[in-house]
Amino acid sequence: MDNSREIRVAVRDLWKVFGPDGQRVLQEDGGWAQSASREQVQEKTGHVIAIRDISFDVHVGEVFVVMGLSGSGKSTLVRCLIRLIEPTQGIVEIDGENVLEYDVEQIIELRRHKTGMVFQHYGLFPHRNVMDNVAYGLEVQGIEKESRYATALDVLARVGLKGWEESYPDELSGGMQQRVGIARALALDPEILLMDEPFSGLDPLIRRQMQDELIELQKQLHKTIVFITHDLLEALKLGDRIAILRGGSMVQLGTPEQIVMTPADDYVEEFVKDVSKARVMRVTSIMRPPALVLEHSQRLHSAVTLLRENNADAAFVAQSDGSYAGMVTLEGLSRAEHEGSSDLSAAIDDSADSVSPETSVQDLIPMVAGTRHPIAVVDEKRLLGEVDRPIVLDSLAESHAARAG
């Protein structure tokens, strides 16, 4: 996660106290309630602290997952972001503006145009067909029928519901209904998607399918997403970063790898103890610099000499601008030389396996098992490093030893 990316949502010192006078409870008697337990505050004042002094940033294009068990405050938090629930104190900035200072018209504008919300319970209108459900938000905005239907058709195709426009909600499966809910939010083309446990009511197989579809959709749309879940595996699969809540407080914020590899306390450690480290470890954390890189313009004979001098049976090839061109092997070079070629390009295998730095070690295992050669780590055509079977085995052994310890 690139922390230099532009901040879309900034939350600072956010509190939510349910009760008739939450502001007074936080401020009276020297602010004792701010350091007291939830149970102490409730017993003494009848108020409930749902969100306790939470701060975080969400970057443009990030999938930011808020995870916690029932009662942790996660659904309250996401609703505070657009004031479906009014925070007691703190700051919520969206694109640099504190939405807690917005008047009613500004809040309506925020909800209608800048944000879209997808709930666990789809909230579809049973008397409207799929097309009209998806187009509803545009209708509220006053968009004329032809234009809103064209938009609805486009987003229905994106979520895999082309051909279901005339169907009604009770004719659809749970997964299909949830796709309609997502399409309805996307139809408004919001900059921010707020998703409150959208898949938790679905069967496990359909749930995994919807997670995969959201990942693919995000690759196309690059939305800023705040995603709420109680499921750790879902959080690890979807999140660029994860905030874990407990009792209204944030106990850890980090990437999936940070959460699993370095849990902040016993509570988080208990959550992640059964998670495979290989599932969250990324190639970028285990790769090494390329051992040998040849220039694309290099002569074939000199390439053979270099490999033999370095006791290497393979090497990567880079273009003059540093972009990755492929791999050559000593066997392939010798064969091309035997056939009379002097040009290195005759021996380059541009279909050799390569991976992105964000590939999980788990996904890497079958790749390294199938080759004795190193695998290139490539980001936007730039050759960043390499991984091979010994590196992967060492990383798995280290993570196993850390868990056993």
WOCOR-V68386 format. One record per residue. RES is the residue in three letters. PSI is psi in radians with two decimals (999 if undefined). BURIAL is 1 if it has 24 or more other ideal C-beta (glycine too) atoms within 12 Angstrom, else 0. Layout:
res;psi;burial
RES;PSI;BURIAL
RES;PSI;BURIAL
//
This chain:
res;psi;burial
MET;2.18;1
ASP;1.83;0
ASN;-0.11;0
SER;-0.12;0
ARG;2.69;0
GLU;2.42;0
ILE;2.22;0
ARG;-0.75;1
VAL;2.25;1
ALA;2.11;1
VAL;2.27;1
ARG;2.16;0
ASP;0.83;0
LEU;2.28;1
TRP;2.51;1
LYS;2.07;1
VAL;2.06;1
PHE;2.31;1
GLY;3.01;0
PRO;-0.40;0
ASP;1.11;0
GLY;-0.64;1
GLN;-0.75;0
ARG;-0.72;0
VAL;-0.69;1
LEU;-0.43;1
GLN;-0.42;0
GLU;2.81;0
ASP;0.78;0
GLY;0.30;0
GLY;0.57;0
TRP;-0.59;0
ALA;-0.41;1
GLN;-0.38;1
SER;-0.05;0
ALA;2.80;0
SER;2.84;0
ARG;-0.73;1
GLU;-0.71;0
GLN;-0.76;0
VAL;-0.76;1
GLN;-0.73;0
GLU;-0.69;0
LYS;-0.61;0
THR;-0.27;1
GLY;0.07;0
HIS;2.73;1
VAL;2.17;1
ILE;1.95;1
ALA;-0.63;1
ILE;2.22;1
ARG;1.76;1
ASP;0.98;1
ILE;2.37;1
SER;2.40;0
PHE;2.89;1
ASP;2.59;1
VAL;2.18;1
HIS;2.74;1
VAL;2.24;1
GLY;0.11;1
GLU;2.55;1
VAL;1.85;1
PHE;1.99;1
VAL;2.29;1
VAL;2.06;1
MET;2.47;1
GLY;2.89;1
LEU;3.04;0
SER;2.32;0
GLY;0.06;0
SER;-0.30;1
GLY;0.08;1
LYS;-0.74;1
SER;-0.61;1
THR;-0.74;1
LEU;-0.85;1
VAL;-0.56;1
ARG;-0.51;1
CYS;-0.48;1
LEU;-0.57;1
ILE;0.35;1
ARG;0.56;1
LEU;-0.52;1
ILE;2.29;1
GLU;2.11;1
PRO;2.69;1
THR;-0.75;1
GLN;2.84;1
GLY;-2.92;1
ILE;2.36;1
VAL;1.91;1
GLU;2.31;1
ILE;2.08;1
ASP;0.74;0
GLY;-0.02;0
GLU;2.31;0
ASN;1.87;0
VAL;-0.24;1
LEU;-0.19;1
GLU;-0.01;0
TYR;2.57;0
ASP;-3.13;0
VAL;-0.74;0
GLU;-0.68;0
GLN;-0.67;0
ILE;-0.76;1
ILE;-0.75;0
GLU;-0.74;0
LEU;-0.81;1
ARG;-0.55;1
ARG;-0.52;1
HIS;-0.68;1
LYS;-0.48;1
THR;2.66;1
GLY;2.51;1
MET;2.38;1
VAL;2.13;1
PHE;2.92;1
GLN;-0.79;1
HIS;2.03;0
TYR;-0.47;1
GLY;0.52;0
LEU;2.63;1
PHE;2.04;0
PRO;-0.44;0
HIS;-0.02;0
ARG;2.49;0
ASN;3.10;1
VAL;-0.79;1
MET;-0.83;1
ASP;-0.52;1
ASN;-0.79;1
VAL;-0.63;1
ALA;-0.03;1
TYR;-0.82;1
GLY;-0.64;1
LEU;-0.60;1
GLU;-0.74;1
VAL;-0.59;0
GLN;-0.16;0
GLY;0.27;0
ILE;2.35;0
GLU;2.71;0
LYS;-0.83;0
GLU;-0.73;0
SER;-0.76;0
ARG;-0.57;1
TYR;-0.64;1
ALA;-0.73;0
THR;-0.75;1
ALA;-0.74;1
LEU;-0.71;1
ASP;-0.83;1
VAL;-0.51;1
LEU;-0.67;1
ALA;-0.67;0
ARG;-0.62;1
VAL;0.21;1
GLY;0.48;1
LEU;0.37;1
LYS;2.30;0
GLY;-0.13;0
TRP;0.26;1
GLU;-0.62;1
GLU;-0.05;0
SER;2.80;1
TYR;2.73;0
PRO;-0.67;1
ASP;-0.09;0
GLU;0.00;0
LEU;2.66;1
SER;2.95;0
GLY;-0.73;1
GLY;-0.68;1
MET;-0.68;1
GLN;-0.67;1
GLN;-0.59;1
ARG;-0.67;1
VAL;-0.73;1
GLY;-0.72;1
ILE;-0.73;1
ALA;-0.69;1
ARG;-0.71;1
ALA;-0.73;1
LEU;-0.49;1
ALA;-0.50;1
LEU;-0.09;1
ASP;0.94;1
PRO;2.66;1
GLU;-0.48;1
ILE;2.27;1
LEU;2.20;1
LEU;2.08;1
MET;1.91;1
ASP;1.70;1
GLU;0.91;1
PRO;-0.40;1
PHE;0.03;1
SER;-0.31;1
GLY;0.08;0
LEU;2.72;1
ASP;2.62;0
PRO;-0.74;0
LEU;-0.79;0
ILE;-0.63;0
ARG;-0.81;1
ARG;-0.66;0
GLN;-0.74;0
MET;-0.64;1
GLN;-0.79;1
ASP;-0.70;0
GLU;-0.62;1
LEU;-0.70;1
ILE;-0.79;0
GLU;-0.71;0
LEU;-0.72;1
GLN;-0.58;1
LYS;-0.55;0
GLN;-0.71;0
LEU;-0.47;1
HIS;0.78;0
LYS;2.78;1
THR;2.11;1
ILE;2.25;1
VAL;2.02;1
PHE;2.19;1
ILE;2.34;1
THR;2.74;1
HIS;0.00;1
ASP;1.99;1
LEU;-0.75;1
LEU;-0.66;1
GLU;-0.73;1
ALA;-0.77;1
LEU;-0.60;1
LYS;-0.68;1
LEU;-0.52;1
GLY;2.36;1
ASP;-0.72;1
ARG;2.74;1
ILE;2.31;1
ALA;2.16;1
ILE;2.17;1
LEU;2.59;1
ARG;2.12;1
GLY;0.55;1
GLY;-0.17;1
SER;2.66;1
MET;2.07;1
VAL;-0.37;1
GLN;2.50;1
LEU;2.19;1
GLY;3.12;1
THR;2.84;1
PRO;-0.71;1
GLU;-0.73;1
GLN;-0.71;1
ILE;-0.79;1
VAL;-0.73;1
MET;-0.56;1
THR;1.20;0
PRO;2.47;1
ALA;-0.50;1
ASP;-3.10;0
ASP;-0.58;0
TYR;-0.85;0
VAL;-0.68;1
GLU;-0.66;0
GLU;-0.66;0
PHE;-0.78;1
VAL;0.03;1
LYS;-0.48;0
ASP;0.10;0
VAL;2.28;1
SER;2.19;0
LYS;-0.59;1
ALA;-0.40;1
ARG;-0.55;1
VAL;-0.33;1
MET;2.34;1
ARG;2.68;1
VAL;-0.64;1
THR;-0.42;1
SER;-0.20;1
ILE;-0.18;1
MET;2.78;1
ARG;2.88;0
PRO;2.58;0
PRO;2.32;1
ALA;-0.65;1
LEU;2.15;1
VAL;2.19;1
LEU;2.63;1
GLU;2.47;1
HIS;-0.52;1
SER;-0.06;0
GLN;2.55;1
ARG;2.59;0
LEU;-0.76;1
HIS;-0.74;0
SER;-0.54;0
ALA;-0.74;1
VAL;-0.78;1
THR;-0.76;0
LEU;-0.76;1
LEU;-0.76;1
ARG;-0.69;0
GLU;-0.56;0
ASN;0.13;0
ASN;0.73;0
ALA;2.52;1
ASP;0.05;0
ALA;2.74;1
ALA;2.69;1
PHE;2.74;1
VAL;2.33;1
ALA;2.56;1
GLN;3.00;0
SER;-0.44;0
ASP;0.10;0
GLY;-0.06;0
SER;2.63;0
TYR;2.28;1
ALA;-0.37;1
GLY;-2.83;1
MET;2.60;1
VAL;2.57;1
THR;2.74;1
LEU;-0.65;1
GLU;-0.78;0
GLY;-0.67;1
LEU;-0.77;1
SER;-0.67;0
ARG;-0.78;0
ALA;-0.66;1
GLU;-0.71;1
HIS;-0.56;0
GLU;0.03;0
GLY;0.12;0
SER;2.57;0
SER;-0.04;0
ASP;2.22;0
LEU;-0.60;1
SER;-0.39;1
ALA;-0.35;1
ALA;-0.03;1
ILE;2.26;1
ASP;1.74;1
ASP;0.03;0
SER;0.09;0
ALA;2.59;1
ASP;2.42;1
SER;2.76;1
VAL;2.77;1
SER;2.78;1
PRO;-0.33;1
GLU;0.01;1
THR;2.43;1
SER;2.65;1
VAL;-0.59;1
GLN;-0.75;1
ASP;-0.39;1
LEU;-0.47;1
ILE;-0.91;1
PRO;-0.44;0
MET;-0.82;1
VAL;-0.44;1
ALA;-0.42;0
GLY;0.09;0
THR;2.62;1
ARG;-0.12;0
HIS;2.77;1
PRO;2.75;1
ILE;2.31;1
ALA;2.43;1
VAL;2.02;1
VAL;2.30;1
ASP;2.00;0
GLU;0.82;0
LYS;-0.09;0
ARG;2.33;0
LEU;1.97;1
LEU;-0.58;1
GLY;-2.85;1
GLU;2.74;1
VAL;2.70;1
ASP;-3.12;1
ARG;-0.84;1
PRO;-0.68;0
ILE;-0.81;1
VAL;-0.78;1
LEU;-0.69;0
ASP;-0.74;0
SER;-0.67;1
LEU;-0.68;1
ALA;-0.71;0
GLU;-0.74;0
SER;-0.61;1
HIS;-0.74;0
ALA;-0.68;0
ALA;-0.70;0
ARG;-0.73;0
ALA;-0.60;0
GLY;999;0
//
